[in-house]
Amino acid sequence: RMQEYDIIVLGTGIKECILSGLMSLNGKKVLHIDRNSYYGGESASISPLEQLYKRFKVPRPAEPLGRGKEWNIDLIPKFFLASGELVKILVHTEVTRYVDFKVIQGSYVYKGGKVHKVPGTEEEAHASDLMGMFDRRRFRKLLLFALNFDVRNPGTYQDMDPNSMSVRDLFSHFDLGLDAMEFTGHAIALHSSDSYLDQPFLETINRIKLYSESLSRHSASPYIYPVYGMGELPQGFARLNAEYGGTFLLNRAVNEVVMDNGRVKAVRSDGKLFLCKQLICDPKYVPNRVRKVGRVIRVICLLNHPVKNTHEAQSCQIIIPHTQANRKSDIYISVVSGAHNVAADGVYIATVSTAAETGNPEREVQPALELLEPIMQKFVSVRHLLVPNDDGKRSQVMILFLHPPQIFVSRSYDATNHFEAECEDIKDMYRRITGAELCFRGAKRHQSLIMGDMQ
C-alpha cells in the first residue's frame, strides 16, 4: 500500500525545515526528502574544514588550520535581529530548546574608506563620527520618533501619514544630511538599494524601530547567531518535526513529481511512490517551475586577524552602502570566529556577498576584500537567484485545469547577510499553503528566556 502524507517537503534548507516544522506543529502528516546525506541544502554548514577545500576544488594548505572538526563553515551565513521574525518563530516552536545563540559583537558601516560603528541608540548617536554635531541631534530626533511610533496609534504619527508620505520627505522633515540618510537607510533599516526613498515611510520606520529594539536587548549589536553555525537550525526544526511524527529520508533521489489534472499527486523517490496533497520545495528540485532573476556572489575568506577598525571584534556585521562602491546594491560582510564555535582558535571566517551587476563579480567585491586583507584563503561562488513562476495556488495554465498545482517553491537566498527577507518568504509561503497568517502566541513569554544568557 502506498504511503500517504498531507505534505511532502523536498530539500532540507532552513526555510523548508522551518515550514515543515510549522506544518507538523499544525497536526499535518509530513514527509521530508533530501537528495543529500546532510541537512541544510544550499544553506548547509560544512565540517570538517577539508570538506570546504574539496567542495570548492581549492588545494589544501600545507599546515592544517587547527583540528578539522572545530570548523562549521556556513555557505550562506545570515545574522538574525534579536527581536525579528525568525526569533519569534524559534520561540513559538520552542526550537530554542535545541539551538544556542550568541550575540554578534558589532554592527558597522563603511564610509570614506573605513568602517564605523552604526549608531543605534541616542548615546551612540551622540558619540558617532559618522555625522556632524547638528546631524547627530536630528538623527536622535528621528530615532525617538521611530521608537515611539505605533501604527495603531495615530497620535504617534506627528501629523505625517505613514501610508502616503515618502521616506525621502520623512528624512527632509527631520532635516537629515546625506550621510545620516545613507547609514539609516542601509545599515539600520537594511535596505539594499535606494528605491525605498520614494516608498511610503511605514515599512522603513518599522525597520528602524526593529533595529533599535533588537539592539536594546544586547548593547553590542542587534544581531544574534547560532553557536556551531546556521546548520543547527535545519537540524533543530528536523527534531521538532520528528517529535510531532514527521518522517525524514536523507540521501534519496527525487525521480519525479507526479501530477494529476494539473495538481500535485505524489513524489517518486528511489522507485517508491509517496502520495501527498501539497508539496513544498527548494527551487533546485523543480527547475521547470522557477526562473532566474539575477546572480549572487559570495566569497568565504579565512583570516588570522580581526577586521581593522572593528575594535578587535570576534564577530561583526559590516555593510558597504552601494554609493560608497559606485554600485546599485550594497555589499555585505559577516564575520564569525571561534567565539561561535565555527572556527579554530585565532581564525576568523569573513563572508562577503552582493548581487552581481557585471560579468566580473569578483571585481565588484574588491572594496570588501581590501577591508579584510591579508586573506589566508578565499572560496568564491556565484549562484543564480531563483524565484518560483507561480504562487502554487494559481498556475499560469490554470485555464486548462480545474485545480491549482499546490506546489510551493521557496526563493533562493538573497545577497543580504541578515534573515529578514527570508522570513518574509517563509510567512508568505505559510499564508499560501495554509490560507492563514502565521501568528505567534505566547512568544513574549519565552523571548526573555532565549535572550537572557546570550552575552
N, C-alpha and C positions, 0 to 999 in steps of 0.2 A: 504494500500500500504506500502511495506517495505521501511524503510528509508535507503538511500544510502549515503556512505561517501567515500572520497578519501582515508582517513587514519583513522584507529581506533587505539587508544593507550590504553594499559592495564597497570594500575598502575600509581600512581602519584608521583613516586620518582623524585629526582631532574633531573636526565638525561632524563626521559620520558617527564617531563614537559618542559624542555628546547627544546627538539626535537619537541614536539607538537607545542610549541610557534613559532619555526622557520618555521615549515610547514604551520601554519596559515598565517604567515607573507608572505610566498611564494604563498598565494592565494589558498591553499588546504582547502577542507572542512573536518574538524577534529572532531571526537567524542572521548572523553576521559572517560574511565570507571575505577572505583576503587572499590574493594570489601570492603574497609574500609570506615568509616564515616569521616575520616580526610585525609588531604593531606600529602604526604611525603613517604608513604610506609616504606621501611627499614630505610630510612634516615629521619624519622619524628622527630619533636621536641615534647617532652612530657610536657604537662602542664594540670592541676596543679601538684605540686610535688607528691601528694598522688598517682597519676596515675603511677609514676615510681615505687614506692614500690609495687603497685598492679601488674604491668607488670612483675616484677622480683620475685614476691612472697616473698618479704622481709618484716618482721614485721615492722610496723611504729614506729618512735621514740616516747617516752613519751611526750617530749617537741616539739611542732611544730617548724620547721625552717622557721621563717618569715611567710608571707602570701603565701598560695599555688599558687596563681595567679601570684606572682612575678617571678615564675620559668618557663623557657623554656629549657628543657634539651635535647640536641641533642644526638640521639642514635649513629650517626656516624658523629662526628664533623670533618670538614675539612677546613683548612685555605686556602685563595686564595692569590697567588702572585699578588701584585698591578699592575704589567704590564703583567700578564699572560693571557692565552686564555679565561678564564671564564669572566674576566673583559671586554675583548673585546666583548664577546657575550652579556653581560649585557648592554654595551654601544650601540652596534649595534641594539639591540632590544628595547632599551630605557626602559628596566625594572628597570633601576636606578631611574625611577620616583616613583616606589613603595617600594623600599628597601633602607634603610640607612646602611652605613658601618662605622666601626671604625677600626683604625689601632690596630694591636696586639703589645703589648708593648716591646716584646723582643724575640730574637731568640738565643737559647742556644744549646750547645753540651756537652755531658757527656764524661769526660776523667779522669781516675785515681781516681775514687771515688767521684768526684764533678762536678757541672755544670759550664761551662764557656761561656761567650758571644761569638757568632760566629762573627769573623771579616769580614765585607763585604765591607769595604772601606779602602783606604790607611791609614787614620788616626787611624781606629780601629785596623788595622794590626800592626801599629807601637806600639800600647799600649797593644796588646794581650799577655796574659800569657800562650797561647796555644803553643807558639813557642819560640825558642831562637832568638837571635839578627840576625844571618845570615839567618835563615829561614824566618824571617819577611821580609827581603829585597827581597828574592827570591819569596816569596808569592806575594808581591806587584807587582813585575815584571809580574807574571802570570796574576794577576788581571787586570793590564794595557793592557796586550795582549788581554785578553777576552773582555774588554770594547771597544777596537779599532777594534776588529775582525768583518769583514763583509764578508760573504760567497760570495757576488757578486764582491768583490774587492780583487783579489789575492795578491795585494800589501800589504794587512794586514796579510798575512799568515806567514811572516818572514821565507820564504823558507821551510815551513813544509806543507805537503799535508794533509788537514783535513779529506780526504776520505780514506786515507791509513795508516797514522801514528797513532799508538795506543795511548790511554790516558797515559798508563804506560811510553811510550817513550817521550810523551809531558812533563810529570812531571819530568822525569830524565833530559830532555833538560833544564828545569828551576832549576834543582838540588834540588827539593823539598824533605824535610825529610819525614819520615813515618807519623809523627804527622800531618804535614800540608796536606799531601796527604789524610789522613783519614777524617779530617773535611771538606776539599774541596770537596771530592767526595760524602760524605754522608750528610753534613749539609748545603752545598751551592748548589752543583749540584743535591742533593736529590736522589742519587741512593740508593736503599735499600740493595744491596749486592755488592760484588766486581767484578762481571762479566764484568762491564763496563770498567775495566782497560785494557782489551785486545781488546776492540772495537775501531774503528776509532774515533778520538777526536772531530769530528764536533758537535755531539749532546751534549757532555759534555761541550764544550766551550760555546755553545749557552745557556746551562742551567746556567753556571756561570754568563754569561752576563745578563740573565733574572733576576737572583737573585740581582745582583748589580744595575740594572736599577730600579727594584722594590723598593730596599732599598733607592735609591736616591729620591723617591717620599716622603718618610717619614723617618726621621733618626732613629726612634725607631726600626723598623723591616720591612722586605719586605712584611709582611702579613697583610691582612685585613679580617674582619669577619662581617657578618650582625648583626646589632642591633636587639635584640629579637631572634637571632639564625638562624640556617640553614633552619628552617621551613618556613621562609619568602620567600625563593627562589621559591619553587614549587608554592606557592600562587601568587607570583609576575608574574610568567610565565602563571599561570592559568588566571589571569586578562588580560594579553596580548592576550591570546588565545580567551577569551570571546569577547574582543574588536574587534577581526577580525572574529567573527561569530562562533567560536568553541563552542561545547556543552560538558558539564561535567555531568556525572552521578556518584555520590558517593554512597557508601553503596549498591552496586548492585553485586549480584553473577555473576560470569562468568561461564556459564554451559558448553560451548563448542566452540572450534574454528572449523568452518566448512570449509572443503577443497573440491576443485573440480579439479580433474585431477592433483593433486599434488600442486595446488596453493590455497592460502587463498581466501575464497569467502565471509565469514561472521562470525560474532560472535553472539552466542546465550547468552543472559543475561536476567535472571529472566523470561525465557519463550519467550522473544521477539527476533526477528532476525534483526540484523543490517548488511547490506551489506558493503563490503569495497574492495579496490584494494590492499591495503598494510596494514600490521599490525606491530606495534611497541610494544614491551612488556618487562616488568620486568621479570627476569628469573623464579620467583615464579609462574607465570601464565602458563608457558609451561614446566612442569618438564620433559616431554619426549623429549624436544629439547635442553636440557643443560646437562653438565656433571660437576662433582665435581673435582676441581683441587687443593684443599687444604682447610685449615681452618684458620679463623682469630679469635683471642681472643681480646675482648675489655673489659676493666674494668673502669666503671664510678665511680670516687671517689669524695665524698663530703669532703671538708676540711674547717677548720675555721681559716686558716692562708695561707699567700702566700708561694710559694715553696722556700726553702732555696737557697741562693746564686743567686737569680734572681732579686736582688735589689728591693724587695717588689713589683714586677710587678703584676698588676691587671689581666694581660693576657700574655701568652707567649707560645712559642713552644720549646720543648726540644727533641733532637734526641740522642739516645744511639746507637752509631755505633756497629755493631754486634761483632766486635773483642773485644770490651770492656766488653761484656757479654758472651764471648765464644759461639757465635751462628753463624748461617748462614745468618740471616737477622736482620735488625735494629729494635729497639723498639722506638715507638713514644709516646710523651706525649703532649696533648694540654691542656692549662689552660685558662679558662674564668671565669668571675665573674659578679657582679652587674654592672660593667663598660659597659658591652654589654647588659644590661637588661635581663640577662638569669638566675640570681640567686638572692636570698635575700641578703641584705647588709651584708658584712663581711664573706660571704660564697663563696668558690671557687669550681668550677667543674673541676677536672683534669681527663682526659680520656686517659688511657694507651691502646695502640694497637700494635699488632705484628702478623706476620704469625706464626701459631702454628707449632712447629717442632717435638713435642713429644706427648706422651699420657697424659701428665700432663701440659697443657698450663699455668695454674695459677702459677706453679713454675717458668716457663720461664720468666714471667714478674716481678719476685721478685725484681730485681735490680731497676726497675722503681718505684715499690710500696714503697721500702725503702726510695727513694728520697722524697716521698710525706708524710711520717709519721709526726705526727699522722693523721690517716684517720678516719673520723667520721662514714662513711658508704660506702660500696663497692657494686656495682651491676655488676655481671660478666656475659658475654655472649660469647659463642663460636659458630661461624657460618661457614657453608660451603661456600667456594668461588666457585661460579657457572659461567661457561662460555658457550656460545652457541656452538652447534655441527657444525653448518654451518653458512655461512655469509648471508643467506637469498636470495642471488641471485642464488647460486648453491646448490642444495640439494645433500646429499650423494647418494640418489637414483634417481638422475637426468636421468640416462639412461632409466629408466622406464617411465619418464614423459616428456612431451614436455615443461612444464612451470616451472620456478623457483618458490619456495614457497612464496616469497615476505613477509616473516615473519622475522622481525629484532629484535633480542633479545639483551638487554644490558648485560654487565658483572656485577657481584656483586661488591660492593665497596671493594677496597683493604685495606690493613692494614695501609697505609700511612695516615698522618693527614694533607695532603695538596691535592689540587684538580687536580694536573697536569695529572695523569694517567686517571682520569675520563674525562678530556677534550679531551684527545686523543681518548677515546672510543666514545664520542659524535661526534667528527669530522669524525671518521672512519664510524660510523653508518650513518651520514649525507651523506657521499660520496656514500655509498652503496645504500641508499634509493633514492637519487636524481640523482646519476651519476655525480654530480658536487662537486667541492671543496667548503667548507664553507669559504666565504671571507667577510671581514668586511669593508664596505665602510663608510667613514666619521667617523670612530671610533676615530681618533685623536681629532676631534673637541670636542667631548663630554667627552673624557677621563679626561681632566682637570677639568670638572665640577664635576664629581664624586669624584675626588681626592682632590678638593680644600678645603673642610671644614670638613675633617675627623679626625683631630687630637684629 
